[in-house]
């Protein structure tokens, strides 16, 4: 896995899906999610695009720092926290092996969870990422290739996103809808699905 390839794919996919994310977010939030994610991941990628740094952890941390400055909104800060936690966890490593993929995204999960104080099942980004990590771990233990591990994660994240329809929102503006929030899909989980799709693209 090459950090720049992953962030390049994430930046491209967030930009490509900017209007879709805006539409999703306009139902439950203030509608700026598409701009936040496209601008944020673009800043993250550009901060490391031509870096000669070999340390994976330092690259992820720099990307997170750049994102936090570019998009200091709630979701921007959460995504930046995920990248920076990966940076701390993988500091000193010059490569990420397939068997470490689940640990990498667990670190991302932990960074977002610690900053946002959310839990799985509360209709957030975590509900898209959590099943992806589980699917990754299963694929790794089954001896699958890097591309197969990443693809399994992407498919699980998409299902995780779809499963947010039926959950009651606990955080953000969607939470004010109470029971009515059940019928809505979570835009944060949509970001998780896009992130895992980007990962699958960059690995394959």
KELUMBA-19483 format. One record per atom (N, C-alpha, C): atom name; residue number from 1; chain; x, y, z; residue in three letters. Coordinates in steps of 0.05 Angstrom, whole numbers, plus 5000, padded with zeros to 4 digits. Atoms other than C-alpha are relative to their C-alpha. Layout:
REM KELUMBA-19483
R  atom  seq  mol    xx    yy    zz  type
R    CA  NUM    A     X     Y     Z   ala
...
//
This chain:
REM KELUMBA-19483
R  atom  seq  mol    xx    yy    zz  type
R     N    1    A  5017  4976  5000   unk
R    CA    1    A  5000  5000  5000   unk
R     C    1    A  5017  5025  5000   unk
R     N    2    A  4985  4974  5002   unk
R    CA    2    A  5026  5069  4980   unk
R     C    2    A  4981  5022  5009   unk
R     N    3    A  5017  4979  4988   unk
R    CA    3    A  4999  5127  5021   unk
R     C    3    A  4990  5019  4979   unk
R     N    4    A  5008  4981  5020   unk
R    CA    4    A  4999  5175  4963   unk
R     C    4    A  4978  4990  4981   unk
R     N    5    A  5020  5012  5018   unk
R    CA    5    A  4959  5127  4919   unk
R     C    5    A  4972  4999  5013   unk
R     N    6    A  5025  5001  4985   unk
R    CA    6    A  4906  5118  4973   unk
R     C    6    A  4987  5027  5002   unk
R     N    7    A  5011  4973  4997   unk
R    CA    7    A  4898  5192  4985   unk
R     C    7    A  4993  5013  4974   unk
R     N    8    A  5008  4990  5026   unk
R    CA    8    A  4897  5207  4911   unk
R     C    8    A  4973  4989  4992   unk
R     N    9    A  5025  5013  5006   unk
R    CA    9    A  4840  5158  4902   unk
R     C    9    A  4978  5012  5018   unk
R     N   10    A  5020  4988  4982   unk
R    CA   10    A  4804  5186  4963   unk
R     C   10    A  4992  5028  4992   unk
R     N   11    A  5005  4973  5009   unk
R    CA   11    A  4811  5257  4938   unk
R     C   11    A  4983  5000  4975   unk
R     N   12    A  5015  5002  5025   unk
R    CA   12    A  4785  5238  4869   unk
R     C   12    A  4971  4991  5005   unk
R     N   13    A  5027  5010  4995   unk
R    CA   13    A  4725  5199  4896   unk
R     C   13    A  4983  5019  5015   unk
R     N   14    A  5015  4980  4984   unk
R    CA   14    A  4705  5252  4946   unk
R     C   14    A  4991  5023  4982   unk
R     N   15    A  5007  4979  5019   unk
R    CA   15    A  4707  5304  4890   unk
R     C   15    A  4978  4991  4981   unk
R     N   16    A  5020  5012  5019   unk
R    CA   16    A  4668  5259  4843   unk
R     C   16    A  4973  4998  5013   unk
R     N   17    A  5025  5004  4985   unk
R    CA   17    A  4615  5247  4897   unk
R     C   17    A  4992  5025  5016   unk
R     N   18    A  5005  4975  4984   unk
R    CA   18    A  4614  5319  4923   unk
R     C   18    A  4970  5007  5001   unk
R     N   19    A  5028  4993  5001   unk
R    CA   19    A  4543  5334  4900   unk
R     C   19    A  4982  4980  5014   unk
R     N   20    A  5015  5021  4987   unk
R    CA   20    A  4517  5267  4924   unk
R     C   20    A  5001  5004  5031   unk
R     N   21    A  4996  4996  4972   unk
R    CA   21    A  4546  5280  4993   unk
R     C   21    A  4985  5025  5010   unk
R     N   22    A  5014  4975  4993   unk
R    CA   22    A  4517  5351  4993   unk
R     C   22    A  4970  4994  5003   unk
R     N   23    A  5029  5007  5000   unk
R    CA   23    A  4448  5322  4977   unk
R     C   23    A  4993  4984  5025   unk
R     N   24    A  5005  5017  4976   unk
R    CA   24    A  4453  5269  5032   unk
R     C   24    A  5001  5017  5025   unk
R     N   25    A  4996  4984  4976   unk
R    CA   25    A  4477  5319  5083   unk
R     C   25    A  4979  5022  5003   unk
R     N   26    A  5020  4979  4999   unk
R    CA   26    A  4426  5372  5065   unk
R     C   26    A  4974  4991  5014   unk
R     N   27    A  5024  5011  4987   unk
R    CA   27    A  4372  5326  5092   unk
R     C   27    A  5003  4999  5030   unk
R     N   28    A  4996  5004  4972   unk
R    CA   28    A  4404  5316  5160   unk
R     C   28    A  5019  5021  5013   unk
R     N   29    A  4980  4981  4989   unk
R    CA   29    A  4457  5371  5167   unk
R     C   29    A  4998  5026  4986   unk
R     N   30    A  5001  4973  5013   unk
R    CA   30    A  4477  5437  5136   unk
R     C   30    A  5009  4999  4971   unk
R     N   31    A  4995  5002  5028   unk
R    CA   31    A  4495  5409  5068   unk
R     C   31    A  5028  5005  4990   unk
R     N   32    A  4973  4993  5008   unk
R    CA   32    A  4569  5424  5069   unk
R     C   32    A  5019  4976  4999   unk
R     N   33    A  4982  5024  4999   unk
R    CA   33    A  4595  5352  5074   unk
R     C   33    A  5015  4995  4975   unk
R     N   34    A  4986  5005  5026   unk
R    CA   34    A  4611  5345  5000   unk
R     C   34    A  5024  5019  4996   unk
R     N   35    A  4978  4981  5002   unk
R    CA   35    A  4653  5408  5001   unk
R     C   35    A  5022  4994  5020   unk
R     N   36    A  4981  5006  4979   unk
R    CA   36    A  4686  5390  5067   unk
R     C   36    A  5018  4976  4992   unk
R     N   37    A  4984  5024  5006   unk
R    CA   37    A  4707  5321  5043   unk
R     C   37    A  5017  5003  4975   unk
R     N   38    A  4984  4996  5024   unk
R    CA   38    A  4729  5341  4973   unk
R     C   38    A  5023  5019  5006   unk
R     N   39    A  4979  4981  4994   unk
R    CA   39    A  4769  5400  4999   unk
R     C   39    A  5020  4988  5020   unk
R     N   40    A  4983  5012  4979   unk
R    CA   40    A  4795  5361  5059   unk
R     C   40    A  5019  4979  4990   unk
R     N   41    A  4982  5021  5011   unk
R    CA   41    A  4821  5300  5022   unk
R     C   41    A  5018  5010  4978   unk
R     N   42    A  4982  4987  5020   unk
R    CA   42    A  4849  5344  4967   unk
R     C   42    A  5024  5012  5015   unk
R     N   43    A  4978  4988  4984   unk
R    CA   43    A  4890  5381  5020   unk
R     C   43    A  5018  4978  5011   unk
R     N   44    A  4984  5022  4988   unk
R    CA   44    A  4911  5315  5052   unk
R     C   44    A  5018  4988  4979   unk
R     N   45    A  4984  5012  5022   unk
R    CA   45    A  4935  5287  4985   unk
R     C   45    A  5022  5019  4991   unk
R     N   46    A  4980  4981  5009   unk
R    CA   46    A  4970  5350  4963   unk
R     C   46    A  5023  5005  5019   unk
R     N   47    A  4979  4996  4980   unk
R    CA   47    A  5008  5354  5028   unk
R     C   47    A  5022  4979  4999   unk
R     N   48    A  4980  5022  5001   unk
R    CA   48    A  5043  5288  5014   unk
R     C   48    A  5006  4991  4971   unk
R     N   49    A  4998  5009  5028   unk
R    CA   49    A  5038  5282  4938   unk
R     C   49    A  5029  4998  4991   unk
R     N   50    A  4972  4999  5009   unk
R    CA   50    A  5110  5301  4924   unk
R     C   50    A  5020  4997  5023   unk
R     N   51    A  4982  5003  4977   unk
R    CA   51    A  5139  5285  4992   unk
R     C   51    A  5020  4977  4995   unk
R     N   52    A  4979  5020  5002   unk
R    CA   52    A  5204  5247  4994   unk
R     C   52    A  5001  4983  5025   unk
R     N   53    A  5001  5014  4974   unk
R    CA   53    A  5185  5221  5064   unk
R     C   53    A  4994  4971  4995   unk
R     N   54    A  5004  5029  5003   unk
R    CA   54    A  5190  5145  5069   unk
R     C   54    A  4983  4989  5024   unk
R     N   55    A  5014  5010  4976   unk
R    CA   55    A  5158  5139  5139   unk
R     C   55    A  4970  5002  4995   unk
R     N   56    A  5029  5002  5005   unk
R    CA   56    A  5086  5117  5129   unk
R     C   56    A  4985  5017  5021   unk
R     N   57    A  5013  4986  4978   unk
R    CA   57    A  5066  5145  5197   unk
R     C   57    A  5002  5030  4997   unk
R     N   58    A  4996  4972  5004   unk
R    CA   58    A  5095  5213  5183   unk
R     C   58    A  4983  5011  4977   unk
R     N   59    A  5016  4992  5023   unk
R    CA   59    A  5059  5216  5116   unk
R     C   59    A  4971  5003  5008   unk
R     N   60    A  5027  4999  4991   unk
R    CA   60    A  4992  5200  5147   unk
R     C   60    A  4995  5023  5019   unk
R     N   61    A  5003  4978  4981   unk
R    CA   61    A  5003  5249  5203   unk
R     C   61    A  5000  5027  4986   unk
R     N   62    A  4999  4975  5015   unk
R    CA   62    A  5022  5305  5155   unk
R     C   62    A  4974  5004  4984   unk
R     N   63    A  5025  4998  5015   unk
R    CA   63    A  4960  5290  5113   unk
R     C   63    A  4977  5008  5019   unk
R     N   64    A  5021  4993  4980   unk
R    CA   64    A  4916  5293  5175   unk
R     C   64    A  5002  5029  5009   unk
R     N   65    A  4995  4973  4991   unk
R    CA   65    A  4948  5358  5197   unk
R     C   65    A  4990  5020  4979   unk
R     N   66    A  5009  4983  5022   unk
R    CA   66    A  4936  5389  5129   unk
R     C   66    A  4970  5001  4997   unk
R     N   67    A  5029  5001  5001   unk
R    CA   67    A  4864  5367  5129   unk
R     C   67    A  4988  5016  5022   unk
R     N   68    A  5012  4986  4977   unk
R    CA   68    A  4851  5395  5198   unk
R     C   68    A  5002  5031  4996   unk
R     N   69    A  4997  4972  5005   unk
R    CA   69    A  4876  5463  5175   unk
R     C   69    A  4981  5009  4977   unk
R     N   70    A  5016  4993  5024   unk
R    CA   70    A  4839  5462  5108   unk
R     C   70    A  4970  5000  5006   unk
R     N   71    A  5029  5003  4995   unk
R    CA   71    A  4771  5440  5135   unk
R     C   71    A  4995  4996  5030   unk
R     N   72    A  5002  5002  4971   unk
R    CA   72    A  4765  5455  5210   unk
R     C   72    A  4971  4996  5010   unk
R     N   73    A  5028  5006  4992   unk
R    CA   73    A  4691  5434  5212   unk
R     C   73    A  5000  4975  5016   unk
R     N   74    A  5002  5024  4984   unk
R    CA   74    A  4665  5377  5254   unk
R     C   74    A  5010  4975  4985   unk
R     N   75    A  4993  5024  5015   unk
R    CA   75    A  4671  5323  5200   unk
R     C   75    A  5029  5002  4990   unk
R     N   76    A  4972  4997  5008   unk
R    CA   76    A  4737  5352  5175   unk
R     C   76    A  5019  4993  5022   unk
R     N   77    A  4983  5006  4977   unk
R    CA   77    A  4766  5348  5244   unk
R     C   77    A  5000  4970  5007   unk
R     N   78    A  5002  5029  4995   unk
R    CA   78    A  4741  5276  5253   unk
R     C   78    A  5017  4984  4981   unk
R     N   79    A  4984  5015  5020   unk
R    CA   79    A  4772  5252  5188   unk
R     C   79    A  5030  5006  5004   unk
R     N   80    A  4972  4993  4995   unk
R    CA   80    A  4836  5289  5204   unk
R     C   80    A  5011  4985  5024   unk
R     N   81    A  4992  5015  4976   unk
R    CA   81    A  4838  5256  5272   unk
R     C   81    A  5005  4971  4994   unk
R     N   82    A  4996  5027  5008   unk
R    CA   82    A  4832  5188  5239   unk
R     C   82    A  5027  4997  4986   unk
R     N   83    A  4974  5001  5015   unk
R    CA   83    A  4891  5202  5192   unk
R     C   83    A  5023  5004  5020   unk
R     N   84    A  4978  4995  4982   unk
R    CA   84    A  4933  5229  5249   unk
R     C   84    A  5005  4977  5019   unk
R     N   85    A  4997  5024  4983   unk
R    CA   85    A  4919  5168  5293   unk
R     C   85    A  5015  4978  4985   unk
R     N   86    A  4986  5019  5016   unk
R    CA   86    A  4942  5124  5236   unk
R     C   86    A  5030  5008  4999   unk
R     N   87    A  4973  4990  5000   unk
R    CA   87    A  5004  5168  5233   unk
R     C   87    A  5015  4992  5026   unk
R     N   88    A  4987  5007  4974   unk
R    CA   88    A  5019  5156  5307   unk
R     C   88    A  5005  4970  5002   unk
R     N   89    A  4998  5029  4998   unk
R    CA   89    A  5006  5081  5302   unk
R     C   89    A  5021  4988  4982   unk
R     N   90    A  4982  5012  5020   unk
R    CA   90    A  5048  5069  5240   unk
R     C   90    A  5027  5016  4997   unk
R     N   91    A  4975  4985  5000   unk
R    CA   91    A  5105  5117  5256   unk
R     C   91    A  5024  4981  5001   unk
R     N   92    A  4976  5016  5001   unk
R    CA   92    A  5172  5087  5239   unk
R     C   92    A  4999  4978  4979   unk
R     N   93    A  5003  5021  5021   unk
R    CA   93    A  5144  5039  5186   unk
R     C   93    A  5004  5013  4972   unk
R     N   94    A  4996  4990  5028   unk
R    CA   94    A  5165  5047  5113   unk
R     C   94    A  4982  4986  4980   unk
R     N   95    A  5019  5014  5018   unk
R    CA   95    A  5113  5000  5085   unk
R     C   95    A  4977  4989  5017   unk
R     N   96    A  5022  5012  4987   unk
R    CA   96    A  5045  4972  5102   unk
R     C   96    A  4994  4974  4986   unk
R     N   97    A  5005  5026  5011   unk
R    CA   97    A  5036  4898  5091   unk
R     C   97    A  4971  4993  5001   unk
R     N   98    A  5028  5008  5001   unk
R    CA   98    A  4970  4865  5074   unk
R     C   98    A  4990  4992  5027   unk
R     N   99    A  5009  5010  4974   unk
R    CA   99    A  4967  4833  5143   unk
R     C   99    A  4995  5023  5020   unk
R     N  100    A  5003  4976  4982   unk
R    CA  100    A  4968  4904  5173   unk
R     C  100    A  4977  5018  4992   unk
R     N  101    A  5021  4983  5010   unk
R    CA  101    A  4910  4932  5133   unk
R     C  101    A  4978  5005  5021   unk
R     N  102    A  5021  4997  4979   unk
R    CA  102    A  4858  4919  5188   unk
R     C  102    A  5010  5017  5023   unk
R     N  103    A  4989  4984  4979   unk
R    CA  103    A  4904  4949  5240   unk
R     C  103    A  5001  5030  4993   unk
R     N  104    A  4999  4973  5010   unk
R    CA  104    A  4912  5011  5197   unk
R     C  104    A  4973  5014  5003   unk
R     N  105    A  5027  4988  4999   unk
R    CA  105    A  4837  5023  5192   unk
R     C  105    A  4988  4999  5028   unk
R     N  106    A  5008  5000  4971   unk
R    CA  106    A  4827  5004  5265   unk
R     C  106    A  5011  5025  5013   unk
R     N  107    A  4988  4975  4990   unk
R    CA  107    A  4874  5062  5281   unk
R     C  107    A  4983  5024  4991   unk
R     N  108    A  5017  4978  5011   unk
R    CA  108    A  4832  5107  5236   unk
R     C  108    A  4974  5001  5016   unk
R     N  109    A  5025  5002  4984   unk
R    CA  109    A  4769  5083  5272   unk
R     C  109    A  5004  5011  5028   unk
R     N  110    A  4995  4991  4973   unk
R    CA  110    A  4800  5095  5340   unk
R     C  110    A  5004  5031  5001   unk
R     N  111    A  4995  4971  5000   unk
R    CA  111    A  4822  5166  5321   unk
R     C  111    A  4973  5015  4997   unk
R     N  112    A  5026  4988  5004   unk
R    CA  112    A  4752  5184  5297   unk
R     C  112    A  4982  4997  5024   unk
R     N  113    A  5017  5007  4977   unk
R    CA  113    A  4717  5150  5355   unk
R     C  113    A  5008  5017  5025   unk
R     N  114    A  4990  4986  4976   unk
R    CA  114    A  4761  5183  5408   unk
R     C  114    A  4993  5030  4998   unk
R     N  115    A  5006  4971  5004   unk
R    CA  115    A  4750  5253  5378   unk
R     C  115    A  4970  5005  5001   unk
R     N  116    A  5028  4995  5003   unk
R    CA  116    A  4676  5246  5363   unk
R     C  116    A  4983  4989  5022   unk
R     N  117    A  5015  5012  4977   unk
R    CA  117    A  4656  5205  5425   unk
R     C  117    A  4976  4984  4991   unk
R     N  118    A  5022  5016  5011   unk
R    CA  118    A  4611  5162  5381   unk
R     C  118    A  5006  4970  5003   unk
R     N  119    A  4998  5029  4999   unk
R    CA  119    A  4598  5087  5383   unk
R     C  119    A  4986  4988  4976   unk
R     N  120    A  5013  5014  5022   unk
R    CA  120    A  4579  5036  5331   unk
R     C  120    A  4970  4997  5007   unk
R     N  121    A  5029  5002  4996   unk
R    CA  121    A  4503  5035  5322   unk
R     C  121    A  4987  5026  5005   unk
R     N  122    A  5012  4973  4995   unk
R    CA  122    A  4494  5110  5332   unk
R     C  122    A  4997  5016  4975   unk
R     N  123    A  5005  4988  5026   unk
R    CA  123    A  4487  5124  5258   unk
R     C  123    A  5021  5021  4993   unk
R     N  124    A  4979  4982  5007   unk
R    CA  124    A  4554  5155  5241   unk
R     C  124    A  5020  4986  4981   unk
R     N  125    A  4978  5010  5016   unk
R    CA  125    A  4617  5145  5199   unk
R     C  125    A  5009  4973  5009   unk
R     N  126    A  4990  5025  4988   unk
R    CA  126    A  4636  5089  5246   unk
R     C  126    A  4984  4975  4991   unk
R     N  127    A  5017  5022  5009   unk
R    CA  127    A  4578  5046  5222   unk
R     C  127    A  5006  4991  4972   unk
R     N  128    A  4990  5008  5026   unk
R    CA  128    A  4609  5045  5153   unk
R     C  128    A  5027  4987  5002   unk
R     N  129    A  4973  5010  4998   unk
R    CA  129    A  4680  5033  5175   unk
R     C  129    A  5003  4974  5016   unk
R     N  130    A  4998  5024  4982   unk
R    CA  130    A  4669  4981  5230   unk
R     C  130    A  4997  4974  4985   unk
R     N  131    A  5002  5026  5014   unk
R    CA  131    A  4643  4925  5185   unk
R     C  131    A  5022  4996  4980   unk
R     N  132    A  4978  5002  5019   unk
R    CA  132    A  4698  4940  5135   unk
R     C  132    A  5025  4988  5014   unk
R     N  133    A  4977  5010  4985   unk
R    CA  133    A  4751  4927  5188   unk
R     C  133    A  4997  4970  5005   unk
R     N  134    A  5006  5028  4995   unk
R    CA  134    A  4718  4861  5206   unk
R     C  134    A  5004  4983  4976   unk
R     N  135    A  4998  5015  5025   unk
R    CA  135    A  4714  4839  5134   unk
R     C  135    A  5029  4998  4991   unk
R     N  136    A  4972  5001  5006   unk
R    CA  136    A  4787  4857  5124   unk
R     C  136    A  5014  4979  5016   unk
R     N  137    A  4987  5019  4982   unk
R    CA  137    A  4809  4816  5184   unk
R     C  137    A  4994  4972  4991   unk
R     N  138    A  5008  5027  5009   unk
R    CA  138    A  4770  4756  5159   unk
R     C  138    A  5014  4992  4975   unk
R     N  139    A  4986  5005  5025   unk
R    CA  139    A  4800  4762  5090   unk
R     C  139    A  5030  4995  5004   unk
R     N  140    A  4971  5003  4994   unk
R    CA  140    A  4870  4769  5118   unk
R     C  140    A  5005  4972  5012   unk
R     N  141    A  4997  5026  4987   unk
R    CA  141    A  4861  4707  5162   unk
R     C  141    A  4995  4977  4980   unk
R     N  142    A  5006  5021  5020   unk
R    CA  142    A  4835  4669  5101   unk
R     C  142    A  5022  4999  4978   unk
R     N  143    A  4977  5000  5019   unk
R    CA  143    A  4900  4686  5064   unk
R     C  143    A  4994  5012  4973   unk
R     N  144    A  5007  4987  5025   unk
R    CA  144    A  4868  4730  5011   unk
R     C  144    A  5022  5019  4992   unk
R     N  145    A  4981  4981  5010   unk
R    CA  145    A  4908  4776  4967   unk
R     C  145    A  4993  5028  5010   unk
R     N  146    A  5005  4972  4992   unk
R    CA  146    A  4915  4850  4981   unk
R     C  146    A  4976  5012  4987   unk
R     N  147    A  5023  4990  5015   unk
R    CA  147    A  4865  4867  4927   unk
R     C  147    A  4973  4988  5011   unk
R     N  148    A  5024  5013  4990   unk
R    CA  148    A  4815  4816  4954   unk
R     C  148    A  4992  5010  5028   unk
R     N  149    A  5005  4989  4974   unk
R    CA  149    A  4823  4842  5025   unk
R     C  149    A  4987  5028  4998   unk
R     N  150    A  5010  4973  5003   unk
R    CA  150    A  4811  4913  5003   unk
R     C  150    A  4972  5000  4988   unk
R     N  151    A  5027  5001  5012   unk
R    CA  151    A  4751  4894  4960   unk
R     C  151    A  4979  4990  5020   unk
R     N  152    A  5019  5010  4979   unk
R    CA  152    A  4719  4855  5017   unk
R     C  152    A  4993  5023  5019   unk
R     N  153    A  5005  4977  4982   unk
R    CA  153    A  4726  4918  5060   unk
R     C  153    A  4982  5020  4987   unk
R     N  154    A  5017  4981  5014   unk
R    CA  154    A  4695  4962  5007   unk
R     C  154    A  4971  4991  4999   unk
R     N  155    A  5027  5011  5001   unk
R    CA  155    A  4635  4916  5000   unk
R     C  155    A  4986  5001  5027   unk
R     N  156    A  5012  5000  4973   unk
R    CA  156    A  4625  4911  5075   unk
R     C  156    A  4994  5029  5009   unk
R     N  157    A  5005  4972  4993   unk
R    CA  157    A  4630  4987  5083   unk
R     C  157    A  4974  5010  4986   unk
R     N  158    A  5024  4992  5014   unk
R    CA  158    A  4576  4997  5030   unk
R     C  158    A  4975  4988  5014   unk
R     N  159    A  5022  5012  4985   unk
R    CA  159    A  4531  4948  5067   unk
R     C  159    A  4995  5013  5027   unk
R     N  160    A  5001  4985  4974   unk
R    CA  160    A  4547  4984  5132   unk
R     C  160    A  4985  5026  4996   unk
R     N  161    A  5014  4975  5006   unk
R    CA  161    A  4525  5049  5101   unk
R     C  161    A  4971  4996  4996   unk
R     N  162    A  5029  5005  5006   unk
R    CA  162    A  4460  5019  5075   unk
R     C  162    A  4985  4992  5026   unk
R     N  163    A  5013  5009  4975   unk
R    CA  163    A  4447  4990  5145   unk
R     C  163    A  4993  5023  5019   unk
R     N  164    A  5007  4977  4983   unk
R    CA  164    A  4444  5060  5175   unk
R     C  164    A  4971  5008  4997   unk
R     N  165    A  5028  4995  5003   unk
R    CA  165    A  4374  5065  5147   unk
R     C  165    A  4986  4980  5019   unk
R     N  166    A  5012  5016  4980   unk
R    CA  166    A  4336  5039  5207   unk
R     C  166    A  5011  5006  5028   unk
R     N  167    A  4988  4992  4974   unk
R    CA  167    A  4382  5067  5261   unk
R     C  167    A  4990  5028  5008   unk
R     N  168    A  5007  4974  4990   unk
R    CA  168    A  4363  5126  5305   unk
R     C  168    A  5026  5016  5004   unk
R     N  169    A  4976  4982  4998   unk
R    CA  169    A  4413  5184  5300   unk
R     C  169    A  5003  5009  5029   unk
R     N  170    A  4993  4992  4972   unk
R    CA  170    A  4448  5201  5366   unk
R     C  170    A  5015  5026  5000   unk
R     N  171    A  4982  4976  5001   unk
R    CA  171    A  4494  5257  5342   unk
R     C  171    A  4991  5019  4978   unk
R     N  172    A  5005  4980  5021   unk
R    CA  172    A  4488  5321  5302   unk
R     C  172    A  4971  5008  4997   unk
R     N  173    A  5027  4990  5004   unk
R    CA  173    A  4427  5354  5273   unk
R     C  173    A  4979  4978  4995   unk
R     N  174    A  5019  5022  5005   unk
R    CA  174    A  4397  5288  5252   unk
R     C  174    A  4988  4989  5026   unk
R     N  175    A  5010  5010  4975   unk
R    CA  175    A  4389  5270  5325   unk
R     C  175    A  4975  5015  5009   unk
R     N  176    A  5024  4985  4992   unk
R    CA  176    A  4337  5325  5333   unk
R     C  176    A  4975  4989  4988   unk
R     N  177    A  5024  5012  5013   unk
R    CA  177    A  4291  5285  5288   unk
R     C  177    A  4990  4976  5015   unk
R     N  178    A  5009  5023  4984   unk
R    CA  178    A  4288  5228  5338   unk
R     C  178    A  4993  4976  4983   unk
R     N  179    A  5010  5024  5014   unk
R    CA  179    A  4248  5169  5312   unk
R     C  179    A  4999  5003  4970   unk
R     N  180    A  5002  4995  5029   unk
R    CA  180    A  4240  5202  5244   unk
R     C  180    A  5027  4997  4986   unk
R     N  181    A  4974  5003  5012   unk
R    CA  181    A  4315  5196  5233   unk
R     C  181    A  5005  4972  4990   unk
R     N  182    A  4996  5028  5008   unk
R    CA  182    A  4308  5121  5223   unk
R     C  182    A  4999  4996  4970   unk
R     N  183    A  5004  5004  5028   unk
R    CA  183    A  4286  5128  5151   unk
R     C  183    A  5023  5010  4983   unk
R     N  184    A  4979  4987  5015   unk
R    CA  184    A  4348  5167  5131   unk
R     C  184    A  5026  4984  5000   unk
R     N  185    A  4973  5012  5002   unk
R    CA  185    A  4416  5141  5107   unk
R     C  185    A  5020  5020  5012   unk
R     N  186    A  4980  4982  4988   unk
R    CA  186    A  4476  5170  5144   unk
R     C  186    A  5021  5009  4981   unk
R     N  187    A  4979  4990  5019   unk
R    CA  187    A  4521  5215  5102   unk
R     C  187    A  5028  4994  5010   unk
R     N  188    A  4974  5007  4990   unk
R    CA  188    A  4580  5201  5148   unk
R     C  188    A  5008  4972  4992   unk
R     N  189    A  4994  5028  5008   unk
R    CA  189    A  4575  5126  5134   unk
R     C  189    A  5004  4998  4970   unk
R     N  190    A  4995  4999  5029   unk
R    CA  190    A  4572  5144  5060   unk
R     C  190    A  5029  5007  4995   unk
R     N  191    A  4972  4992  5002   unk
R    CA  191    A  4640  5177  5069   unk
R     C  191    A  5018  4975  5006   unk
R     N  192    A  4985  5024  4994   unk
R    CA  192    A  4666  5112  5101   unk
R     C  192    A  5000  4981  4976   unk
R     N  193    A  5002  5018  5023   unk
R    CA  193    A  4641  5072  5041   unk
R     C  193    A  5018  5010  4977   unk
R     N  194    A  4983  4988  5021   unk
R    CA  194    A  4676  5120  4993   unk
R     C  194    A  5030  4997  5007   unk
R     N  195    A  4972  5003  4991   unk
R    CA  195    A  4740  5117  5034   unk
R     C  195    A  5010  4971  4995   unk
R     N  196    A  4992  5028  5004   unk
R    CA  196    A  4741  5041  5030   unk
R     C  196    A  5001  4993  4970   unk
R     N  197    A  4999  5004  5029   unk
R    CA  197    A  4725  5043  4956   unk
R     C  197    A  5026  5012  4989   unk
R     N  198    A  4974  4988  5008   unk
R    CA  198    A  4785  5090  4948   unk
R     C  198    A  5023  4982  5006   unk
R     N  199    A  4979  5018  4992   unk
R    CA  199    A  4828  5041  4986   unk
R     C  199    A  5002  4976  4981   unk
R     N  200    A  5001  5022  5019   unk
R    CA  200    A  4806  4984  4941   unk
R     C  200    A  5012  5008  4973   unk
R     N  201    A  4989  4990  5026   unk
R    CA  201    A  4822  5025  4879   unk
R     C  201    A  5030  5003  5002   unk
R     N  202    A  4971  4995  4997   unk
R    CA  202    A  4891  5044  4905   unk
R     C  202    A  5016  4974  5003   unk
R     N  203    A  4986  5026  4996   unk
R    CA  203    A  4909  4972  4924   unk
R     C  203    A  5000  4984  4974   unk
R     N  204    A  5001  5016  5024   unk
R    CA  204    A  4885  4941  4859   unk
R     C  204    A  5015  5013  4977   unk
//
